[in-house]
Amino acid sequence: MPKMKTKSGVKKRFKFTATGLVKHGVAGKRHRLSSHNAKYIRTNRGTSVLSEADAGHVRLWAPYGLK
């Protein structure tokens, strides 16, 4: 049987934690930040964890996990 391929977009956008949760970067932080208030920018700093429903899709797209 051939190996299953990992979606190339998933490799760039997600990481798995040691406990199996899926981390992702927060949307809305690339450009036009002057139109957002400081609280929005501050609370969306760094990464966050995907919900379990969305994480199931990401796990299907990365059958062998991510580094």
Secondary structure, DSSP 8 states (H G I E B T S, - for coil): -------HHHHHHEEE-TTS-EEEE-SS-SS-GGGS-HHHHHHT-SEEE--HHHHHHHHHH-TT---
